[in-house]
Amino acid sequence: MADQKAFEREAAGAAFKQLPPGDLLLKYQARTLDRLFAGVSLLMIEKSRRIGLTWGLAAYAVLIAGAVPSKGGMNAWYMGYDMEMAREFIDTCALWARAFGIAAEAADEEMLDGDGEKVQAFRIRFASGFKIVALPSVPRALRGKQGLVIIDEAAFHKDLAEVLKAAIALLMWGGQVVVVSTHDGVANPFNLMLDDVRSGRRKGETITITFDDAIADGLYERIAMTFEVKGRKIAAKADWIADIRATYGEDADEELDCIPKAGAGSWLDPAALAACEHPDAGLPELYAGGPYFMGRDVARRRDLAVIYGCEEVGDVLWLRDRWLGRGATFQAQDDATADLIRRRRMVRYFIDQTGMGEKVVEDEQRLYGESRVTGVLLTGPNRLDLAIALKDRVDRCLLRIPPKPEIRTDFRAIKKKGGLAGSITLVNDGDVHADEFWAAGLVCAAASIPFQPYAYHPVTGRDFTGESALARRRAENEGLGGGSGFRGFRY
């Protein structure tokens, strides 16, 4: 059914394109409607403030609700964070219905069930049999509904997580969900959901429309025309833009450029984490032979098995090797570890010893030595110690990680929660297990222990047999089996 709905919307979109949208919608508004008509089920839109995107979404709601079922028609539900937004949206829909010549009744009100009491909503009914309903943010009001859902200024809803859960349920029957907002901090559920979609954790698409994007697509000219109709004058374009930015001041990055501010609650400072991102991180071919530290988060079935390998360059840890395996066998994980140790100058290797990690630690210590392999139980104070080791590196910008949304999402999933007598508790954000966070914490903890390098020169030109062969295998396991000039380590 969902595929059929997508096909019908695409057909409706083709009909819409026969209209002169350039006279009605600005380019960024039209591009947004193009994605919706193409059938995307979940569309996340981060935008600059006051660029008129809701105006364009109202046009889409009218075209969808005004179409008969065979042309992709369905009910449309709009949810703002207050009643005034709902009323304004319905008024805009009424204007679009007249502009498109779509038969509709006058706007009226209806009462919906929500959170144990009746919720006032505004409604337009169409000759197609469908309707547009606009209401304030009440999650239960969406339960049992079908069709298109538009959640406007999502970051400012009182209980966005519950609103999203109710809205996403509509997708099963071919509905669409549009989540649009300016930002309100990096820890806001809206921004976290954006990262989920970008990283592939959640299926959907994202669109970014900054103030500069809107200006490039004709926003200034449209505002100037509106001023002219009202008999008013607007400042020259450059002066007007400068004045707008000056008005927002230090909030311009978030309000106009779609850059969320650092928010409270996250263990890692998002701004500091962003400063640690570098495109050269995570590239194995850039390993230059320096001291190498490893962290391994053990998992077998549901969670992600992670191996992080970092090279120390000066006082900075560079992620060189990042191995991920969901459902990977222990043998596959051990083989990946052995391959890295064979090719790297491994100094120290920390492993999550919790649960199934007990045997892994025993096996790895037998192969590579207890002096270099350490098991860490991820419980109580140990979790905090690892988190502090990672935070210290991030805050001092002494870690380099790839600029990947999935890593950012994982690292930000660990939150701090105040406890009794000023104690700190670390909690996971929802069902995100933060496997990469803990692998990184293990690496940083491993690298925090001082070591003493020394020169090692292997014996050459000798046929190793008997006890010498055993010594050679032991040396290889210790990571000291390289060519002439290899440097080993003493602790």
N, C-alpha and C positions, 0 to 999 in steps of 0.2 A: 504493500500500500504506500509505503514511504517513497519508493521509486516512482510510482504512478503520480503521486502528488508533485514530486520534483519535475516530472515531465510536463504536468499541467501548468506549473508555475513558469516553466521555460516558455511554453506556448503563450502564456499571458504576457510574459516579458517581451516576446517578439511583437505582440500587438502594441504594447506600450511604446516600443521604439519607433513605431510608425508616427507617433505624435512628435511634435517639435520640442523635446525636453530641454534643449538649449535655451529656450525662451522661458522655461518653467523652473528648471533645476540647474544649480551650478555643477561643475564637473565632478566634484567630490561627492555631491549628493547623488548624482546619476550613477557614478561608479559603485556606490553602496547598493543602490537598487539593482544594478546589474548582477552583483553577487547573490542577492536574495532571489532574483528571478532565475538564476542558474541552479537554484535548489539547495544551497548550503543549509544544513539543518541548524547549526549553532554558529552565530556570527558575533564575535567580540570586537567592539569598536572603542578604542581609546581616542579621545578627541580634545581639541582646544575648547575653551568655554565660549559660548555665544556665537557659534558659527552657523546656526540654523539647520543643524542636522536633523533635529526632531521634525522640522518642517518637511524634509524629504521623506522621513519615515512615515509621516502621516499620509503622504501621497501613496506610498506602498500599501499601507493598511486599507485605504479606500479602494484601491484597485483589486486587492485580494478579497475584501469583504463584499465588494460590488460585483464580483464575477460569479457566475453560476458554477455549480460543482464540476461540470465537465470542462470548465476553463480554469480549474485550480482554486475556485473560491472556498473560503472558510472563514470562520469567526476570527476576529482580531481582538486581543486583550492588551491593553496598555497599562503599565503600572509605573507611576511616578512615586516620589517619596512623600508627597502631600496632595491634598485635595485640589489646590490651585493648579498644579501641574496637570492633573486629570482633566479639569474643566478646560484649560487652555488647549490641550490636545484635541478634545472633541470639537471645539470651535474651529481649529485648523482643519480637521477632517471634513467638517461641513463646507468650508471654503473649497477644498479640493473636489468634493463631490459635485459642487456646482461647476467648477472649472472643467471637470471631465464629462459633465452631462450625465452623471450616473444617478438614477432615481433613488431617492432616500427620503425617509420620514424626517421630520424635525427632531432635533436632539431632545431627549428626555432623560429621566432618571430611573434607576432600578435599584433594588436592595439585594445584596448578596450575603450569603453566610460567610462569616470569617471570624476565627478565634472566639467562638461562642457568642457572637453578637452580630447584628446586621451591619453591613458596610454599605455606605452610600456610593453609588457609581453612576457615571454618565454614559449614555448610550445613543447610538444612531443605528436604525434598522434600514436595510437595503431591500430593493425589490427582489434581489437574488435569494432572499431568505436568511442571509447572514447579517451579522451585526458587528459593530466596533464598540467595545466597552472599555472605559477608562476609569481607573480606581486608584486609591492610594495604596501604599505598600502594606498589604495584608496577605501573608503567604497562603493561608487556608482558602482564601477566595479563589485561588487558581486550581484547587484540588478538583478532580473530576471534569475539568474543562478540556476542550480540544481546539486546535487552530494555531494561529500566529500569536506569539507573546513578545512584546517589546518592553524591556525593563530599562527605564530612562534614569540617567544619573545614578547608576547602580551603586557606586561607591558610597553614596550618602543614605542608602536605605538602612533602617534600623536593624533589620535581621536579614541581610542579603543572603546568607548561607541557606536559610529556610526558603526564601523566595526562589532561589536558583533550583533547589531540590524540587519544589512544586512545579516550576516551569519546565525543567528537563524531562519530567514525566510525560509531557505532551508530545515529545519527539517520537514515541513509540508508534503513534498513529498518523505519522506524516506531518506533524506540525513543524513549526520553525520557532527558534528562540533568538532574539536579538538583544544583546546586553551592551548598552552604550553608556559611556560616562567620561567625565573628566576624572583626574586622579585625586585620591585623598590618602597618600602615603603608600609606601611599598608593602606594608603588612596588611593593607586592606584586602578583604576577600576578592574584590574585583581585580586588583593587580595580581594576586596569587593565581586566580583563574586564568588570566591572560598568559602567565608563564606556563601554566599547565597545558594550555592549548598550543603554545609555541613549542614546547618541549615534546609534544606528542603524548603526554599523559592523558589528555582528553581530546577526543575528536572534535574538530571544528576549524574555523578560520578566524584570522584577526585582521583588522584594518586600523591603521594609525592615520589620523588627520590632525596635523599640527596647525597652529595659527599661520605659519608661513605657507603651508600647503593650501590652506583656504585662500590666502591672499593671491597666490599664484593662479588659483582657479577662478578668480573674479570676485571675491568677497567684497573688497573695497569698492569696486565699481557698482556692485548691487546695492551696497549701503548708500553710496553717493546718489544713486538714482532714487532711492527711497527718500532721502533727504530733499532732493530736488522736487519731488512730487508734493512734499509737505511744505515747500517754500522755504526750506532751510539750506544753509551751506555747510559743507564739510571741509576740513583742512586738507591741504595738499597731501598726497598719498604718503610720502616719506614722513612728513610731520605727524600725520594721523597715526601711523604705525609706531613711531617713536613715543607718542603720547600714550597709546594703549599700553605699551611695554612699561613705560614709566609708572603708569597707574597701578600695575600689578606688582611692581618692585621686585623684591626677592621671591615672590610667589610666581613670577612669570614662567620659570622653568616648568613648574607643575601645572599651572593653569592654562598656559599657552603652548608649551612645547612637549607636553605629554611625558615629562620626566618626573616620576613620583618621588616625593620627599622621603627621607629616611623615617621609618616609623618605629614606635615603641613595640616591645614585646619580642622581637627577633634577637636571638643570642648574638649573632654577628651583625655588626653595623653594615647595612646595605651599601652605603657609600664607600666604606673601606673595602668591602668585598669586591665592588666594581673596580676599585683601583688595583686590585690584585689580578685582574683579568688581562691576558696578553695573548695575541694570536700565535706566538711561538710556543706557548705552553701546550703540552699534550702531544708533541711531535717526537716520536721515538728517535728519528734520524738525527735530531739535534743533540743527542747525548754526547758529551765531550770527554767522557772518561773520568769524571769527578766522583767524589764520595756519593754513595747511593743508599737511600733509605726506603724501606718498604712498609706499607700498612695493608693488612688484609682483613676484611670483614667477611666472616664465614657465613654461608647460607647454602641451602640445598634445594628447597622447593619454592615456597611462596616469595621470599625476599630475594634481593639481588646480592649475589656474591661479587665482591669488589676487591681488586688489587690495585693499589696506588704505589707507583715507584717514582721517587723524586731525586733529582740530582742537586747537590749543594754547590752553588756557584757563588763564591764569596760568602756572604751571609744570607743568601736568598735560596729558598727551595723552589726548584722548577719541576713541575709535574712533567715527566717524560713518558711514563707508561701508565695507561689507564685501561684496565681489563675488567669487563663486566660480563656476568653470566647469570641469567635467571634459569634455574633448573639445571645448571651445569653439574655434572658429577664431581665428586671429590677428586677423582683421578684427573679430570680435565683442569680443575683448579690447581692441583699440585703440579701438573705438567707445565701450566702457564707460569707458575712461580719458578720452577726449575729452569725454564728457558730464560727468564729474566736474570736470575742469579748467574747463570752461565755466561751471559753477555755483559753483565754490569759489575762494577766494583762495590758489591754490597757490604755496607758497614753494619747496619742493624735492621732488624725485621721484627715488627710488632704484629701480633695476631690477636683477633678477638677469640678469647678462650671460652666464652660463655657457651654452655650447652654442648652442641656438637663440635665445638672448637677444641675441646679437651684432647681428643685423639689427634687432631690436626697439629696442635702444638707439639705433642710428643713426637710425632713423625718428623716434623720439620727440625726439631732440636736434635734428633738423632742424626739427621743428614747434615745439618749446617752448624751444629754446636750451640750449647746453651748460652755461650757468651754473646752470641749474635742474635739468637731467636728468643723472644720474650712473649709469653702469653699474658693477656690482660683480660680480666673478668669485667665485662661492661655492666657493672652494678654499682650503685651508691656513689661513693667518693671517686671511684675510678672513672666513671662517666664524666664527672665534673672536671677531673684532672685532664682528660683528653680534650674536652671542650675548651678548657682554658688554654691548653697548648696551641690549639688551632686558632682561637681568638687572638692570642698574643701575636702570632704570625700575621694574621689578617690585619690587625690594628696597626702593626708596624710596617705593613706592606712588604713582608719578607717571605711571601708565598706567591707563586705564579700559577694560575689555572687558566684553562681555555675559556673564551667568552661564549659559553654555551648555556642557553636558558635552562636545560634540564639539570645542569650542575648548580646553577643559581637557585633553582627551585628546591633542590635537595638540601643545599647548605642552609637555606633560610627556613627550612621546616622545623628546625629546633628552636623552641621558644624558651624564654626564661620566665619563671613564675616565682614570685616572692613567697617565702615560707615564714615560719615562726622565728622570732628573734633575728630577723634580717637574713635568714638562710635563703639560698637560691636552689630552686628545683628546675631541672630541664625536662621539658615535655615535648612530645611530637605534635606537629600541626596536623590534626585529623588522622588519616590513615597513611600518611607519608612516613616511611620507615627511616629515611635519611641515611641509607647505607653508605653513600659516598661521603657524607659528613664524618661518619665514624672512621672510615678508612683514612680520610685526610687527618683526622685527629690522631690516629695511630702513627701515621708518618711523622707528624710534627712532634709527637712525644718521643719517638725514636731518635729524631734528629736533635732533641734537646739535651741528650746525654753526651758529655765530652768524650772524645776518643783521641788516641795518639797514633798518627800515621808513622810507618817506618818503611824503609826500602826493602824490597824482596827481589832477589835474583835467582831464578831457577837454575838447577844443574842441567847442562846441555851435553849432548853427545854421548849419552849413556843409555844402554838397553835396560829398561826397568823390569825387573823380575822379582819374584818372591816378595820379601818385605818392602822393597823399594816400590813395587807396583801398588801395594796397599797404601804406602805413604803418599803416592801420587794421587790415588783416588781420594784419600782423605783431604789432600791439599785442594783438589778440584771442588770437593764439597764445601770446603771453607772459602771458596772463591779466590784461591791463590794459584790457580793453574794456568794463568795467562802467559804471554810471551815475555821476553827479556825486558826488564825495566818496570814490570808490574809492581805497584805499591800496595802492600797489605796494611792491616790495621791491628793495633794492640790496644786493649781497653784497661 
